[in-house]
């Protein structure tokens, strides 16, 4: 496991954890494209078990592998979901970035969710280390899955609430150069930015809505490179 990256996570652990959905200020959450449909809080023992399932992480920190178990039996509506654990998704895990409704039959839901929790990548484990540093625990979210294959995605760099840069990082057929100026105007209308250092430097990912000048947030991450 990348020791220098782990040190950086440890140095800025509070900033990492602060971008979890439940910690974000209402001024940001109100612009999210869709809220999570399911939110399951994990405890410290469950988090340790999740991390112990990653080979490199458990070797790094001397953990013994344990299976994750959920203390409650969830009741989840059958549909496709984007799963996230705290601030991380399974985007780098082949076949796990989307949780399909076919695996969420009522008698299989607990088994399916624990399967996801028992399989975290090196990247996920490294970022989730921030929760152990801050002595917090992540929430396991299921966001309704939305197909962005035909929608451009834009990334905003924000420092202390001020927009410093906009770029399109996934260009689709709906891309328009004028969207970058429209995004800047839209961002200026977001009020009540919290005066806190842990949300000082962010990357905010957005997509355009159906109305002109309308944009929605799809993800928020800390811009660790902006911290010194």
C-alpha angles and dihedrals in degrees: 000000000000103000095193091052091049090052090052090050090050092050093052101028094128091054091051095050092044091068094062110118096248092052097051118106118256090246088067100034091054089065096050113123092228134355121230115277093207131030121182117182115220124209127222094265091053092048091051089049091051091052093045089062090066108085098211094045095050091048090050093052102028097247126159114229115256133173119247117238128187115227093211132048106237123217107212130180111240109252137109115284142191104225121211130178107207105306099345135079130199091249093132095047111092111239094003104081088091125039106215122218091234088073093052102074108148095253093045103046098096092047092049095049094048089049089059093045091050092057115061124154127234089258092052093048092049093052093042087056085079089072092057090049093052093038090236130127129227129235120233106230132192111198118190106263114247124190110232095174090115099035127084117232123214130200122212122199108211129184120187089341094307119118110235102171143003127196137165107239097176113037118198134168092280093061116132125179090217090063091080091061091043090052090052090053091046092050092053088062093060105103138192098040107189114247095228131128094219089067094038098112121031145163109218118192118205142174129205120258127220094264123071112267092012119130135169132206116239101172143004125202135171117258096223093177089068092059117087 
